[in-house]
Amino acid sequence: MASRGFGKTQPTKLDQLIGQAVDYSRRREPEALDKIFDNLPVEMNNKVLKGTLRELNKDIDTISWRARILRFGN
């Protein structure tokens, strides 16, 4: 069993979901993003979306791709 270290905070479920969404956005995987966003309550969905956009703020190529998916579907 691996030690996690004393006093180190663990990422929250929200942080984990944001990390996954950022990764899937960068890899252009809309089906994987759908699995995240389709299975969350609306409030959590909004938090994940805002956090994802905050993380991708400087990556305009990924943002424009995600906006196209949201606007037009696959």
Secondary structure, DSSP 8 states (H G I E B T S, - for coil): -----TT-----HHHHHHHHHHHHHHTT-HHHHHHHHTTS-HHHHHHHHHHHHHHTTT-HHHHHHHHHHHHH--
